[in-house]
Amino acid sequence: MKPQLIDIPVEPKTPEEEEIFKNLWSLRPCYFYNEEYDDCTSIRGRFHQYFIHGDSIDCNQWKRDFDNCARFEKNPKDTKSALELIESEKTRRTVRLGAHYGNDVWKKRDKVPEDWAKPLPEHLRKEYENSYLELKAREMRGEVQPSKDDGRTMCVIM
């Protein structure tokens, strides 16, 4: 199914349109919501839910999201459906990133460490010296000509 482009006015006129315009990037094509709902309600999906959560989860939010998306795609002036869909995506993103934001074990950096670009230790430099990565880096810097066939193969059959 080919995703359709939603025709949104370039200049929002109301606060609701401004909110939709600002968060339009977070909306998926409508068929994704339907696929998520189908996957959630499938036997395979239910088995996975039982294995992970110990019970089936509620899949109705995916159906509501698909319905809201379809209404918004059909009528771009339907701000209620669009705002409900945006709110659902924000909630989904908050839940997904909850562990990241709730992390109190690691201190997040404010800036890059001062010595982030220091040279590698000698033993790592020797390992890097004849590696494929070093060869490609030298080719990109123009120090050596790209080789068509250097006798090596990158295919390994075990």
Protein Blocks (a to p, Z undefined) as FASTA:
>chain_A
ZZddddddfbdfbfklmmmmmmmmmpccfklmmmmmmmmmmmklmmmmmmmnopacdfkl
mmmmmmmmmmmmmmmmlmmlmmmmmmmmmmmmmmmmmmmmmpckbccdfbdcfklmgccd
fklmmmmmmgmklmmmmmmnopaccdfbgoiafbdcZZ
